[in-house]
Amino acid sequence: MERATIRAMHVYVHFPWCLEKCPYCDFVSYRATREAIDPIGYTHAVITELERRLQDCTEGERSSNLESIFFGGGTPSLWEPVQLGRLLAAIRASFPIHSDLEITVECNPSSLDLDRAQALRDVGVNRLSLGVQSLNNRRLRFLGRLHDAESALRSLRAALASGIPRVSVDLLYAVADQRPEEAVAEALRLLDEGILHLSAYSLTIEQGTRFGELARRGRLPLADEGTSVETFFALHEALEARGLLHYEVSNYAAPGQASRHNLGYWKGHHYLGLGCAAVGMIRTARGSLRYRNQTNPARYQAACAEAPTLEPGELSESIEALDGETLLRERIMLGLRLAGGFDLEQAAAELGVAPWPPARIRAVERMAQRGRLLREEGRLRVPLSAWLLADGTAAELF
């Protein structure tokens, strides 16, 4: 049986609309004009869901310190700040607040200027995550982005000038014929603007996307695997030389600037998911559950208007009971993405399961012999040289 020892809570809020659907994106998002989005109605629906979810959480869950709130999407910077602030106030009123609560909003350069950034600051947002993706206009067009390099930098400068203390940037690399030195130059250019956190992702082709269909038909120019690997290590060397810590496979931060929300995921903390298509993992009287909300905005809002329950087919499209073994496997998968790895024995003790069944001991020894895993007492971590193999290494330990 899982032991309720983690006393941190995180909240994720999904905003399901974008001005344009990027061809590589497999997140749940829908193309919509600003005029077609009903921010008041959507805010009311999410607040209704919040009230209902809290009824199902255990008392211990409701009394956990709220450490982070993350507005993702979609494009949450399309949400009117006054409505986002209304929801934010309802969330803050629902939990004890950590002394340094992190509140992040994902933004696109096409929907963030100084006025909007300051309005977000005024309702309590203290961290922005800006989807720049590239500073090359040809690659931005290839990626289907609505902004160009100049407007991306203009939006970034607005974010930095707004008074919001923490600004992160997302960057895609290994895009078509991009060379490693080009990716490094873009990353360093962004650091020159003054950011203290950078997420750098290799372009991944997902099924069900426009890029996925083009790749299936052999019509999508792609970087070869060797270039992607070379770029990963070139970014690591360049960014660490500039004082950023490579603290997770795809994330770099100045000391003290790591994303506390994402660290909550990687460390196995529970989180409340709110909004259309949101996923949450909470403790209830039935034990730990993972749920996924309705992915259609109209159905989601209708469910919230009808005194929703957690039963599948109403507010939740799916619900999964999570036992200790399942949760430990997830801790392994996510914990090995961190530079410091994770303490397997501590995690197993928290979850009430055995840390070292014979098959896992053999797998650890096998991975260690191959140079893909380091065991330091009860702690496991993946060395930098094998970091790109972390997911496969984790799967061996299940």
C-alpha angles and dihedrals in degrees: 000000000000116000117222097231101127105089100184128101129197129188126210120193120193122211106193104200135088133175087234134008110238113228094233097046120108096174117114104267136137130211111245140153119242089250093055094057117091102205094176095052093044092048091051091051093051092048089051090052091048091056091049095046092051090058090059097046119094119252088251090055093050091049094050116115112261105232103171146008119198125191108201138164150071098352112321091181085075088065111100105252093228090057093043087051091051090056092043091056091051092051093047090051091055101062142033105267124236111234091246103035112186115217115186131184122191112225139185120216089236091064104035126081132151095274093052093044091052091047089054090049090052093057092051107272110147102174133045127195109202121200100218094147095176144006093211115095095209092053092045090056090047089052091050094241119161095217133068128218094268094052090045090057091044090053092046091052090050090053092050092047095047098083093250100136101214128047126176128187130210117218129185120210137182089049111164108299097354113143122221093247090055092054091048092049091053092049093049091047089057091048089053088063090062106259118153099196131050130180111201117190129182110233106261122195111224128195115249094036129104089248089050091056093046091049091050089055093047093245101114121091108228136184113245119248093250092058091049092052092046090051092050092057094041090055091047093053095044098045096044088050086059092054101263118133117228092222100162132021093266102020137084128182142171112246110293093011102096117129105263091194094057091042086058089059094045092049094049100250118160118253138191114231117205132181138032111333093000119150121213138182114203142156116248135167085273092056130255113344135185117207137180120208127226109290096210111083095214093049091045093053092044090052091051090051092055101061092266126222127200094248115123114262096036118061094339121057090194141006126195127191111224121209126192095265092052092049092048091052088054091048088054094048094048100033093057089061089068121090090231094044116211142276105259094187093051092047092049091049091052090051096043096238135119113269099201116041110170094256092055092049090053092047092050091050091048094049091045091053089053092051093245099112140033123206116202107179104298093343126097128196139163117238117236092251090062099033094111087059094052096111092052091046091052091051089057089060097055 
